[in-house]
């Protein structure tokens, strides 16, 4: 198809294969660092996690009938519980992932049966905008930290992304993030900012390698610590549906239950064989916002690419050589775009911030998310996305009732 300058490529529309592969590879690069960081920190096999990330993405696309573009990468929400249960061994860890996936499947079934009214009641625009914004802004410290480690490399990467996206035409504009990462990578290599031994590591990595699989075991303590993760997964999946709806100008609320169910299936499958749990990926929302390409064909390319790379350790080693500064320069753009998308949801739906319910619930949720408020409930530690999302979902209807029946509100919010 021909793309008009600034035009949107809808989920069902298709670019030629060269362009589709280019966009798909951009999605792979966007998800790669974060997806492989989770198994690295939790002791999971990297190749196995990558394999089930790709398989989960393909399952998600099939179950949502190619209407909802998304990549399923490793969920950061699993880092804390899986680290806590690491001493119990990989079996207990994967069993906990599997149980979290089953719980998410059940939530998806409930939402699917109850219909769109559940989403409308629980997540009106004031709530949705806050959750989408805090998902992006919660990641701001990670982007800033990476940026500060190699500020020159990060600045070059960020500037190239901005210039290519805004000043470029055609596919140059659409591939701005990929171009920025490649230029930043080359600049880092020329200025001696690649990690020590990076070339040797890539050279030593084999071309062909097979993922390592683990059978799940079930430990009550590991499962109980992991189950609260579904709060974050629900927020991320529903937030993703709302974000794509806003970007494409389509009401996709009927897919919220299917998205939760699909992510639950992907997470359960990963847990059954030794991979980390999955979720819809904020980085890839950022790529869509920057490129305005929502064609699901690009995600099929990304999913198949991830599966292929699971059997090519050398490429994984190459990706791991991407300098911290390059990641910082790219993610400061991507995460910021997600935060602004939440604000756009408020703007497009004319959310009234003169109303104290809208103002206070959004304000508190954003600070909890941005500051990554971390509190323990017994043995379970929950972070900013969980507190911010759960807090506003619970508080908004309660405060709405209070304002209408006890306070000064006498009109619909």
Protein Blocks (a to p, Z undefined) as FASTA:
>chain_A
ZZdehiacdfkbccdfklmmmmmmmmmmmmmmmmmmmmmmnopafklmmmmmmmmmmmmm
mmnoomagcdddddfklmmmmmmmmmnojklmmmmmmmmmmmmmmmmmmmmmnommlmmm
mmgfklmmmmmmmmmmmmmmmmmmmmmmmmmlmmmmmmmmmmmmmmpghjllmmmmmmmm
mmmmmmmmmnopacehklmmmmmpcfbdcdddddddddfklmmmmmmmmmmmmmmmmmmm
mmmmmmnopafklmmmmmmmmmmmmmmmmmmnopacddddfklmmmmmmnopabfklmmm
mmmmmmmmmmmmklmmmmmmpcfklmmmmmmmmmmmmmmmmmmmmmmnopafkbmklmmm
mmmmmmmmmnopacdehjbccdfklmmmmmmmmmmmmmmmmmmmmmmbfbdZZ
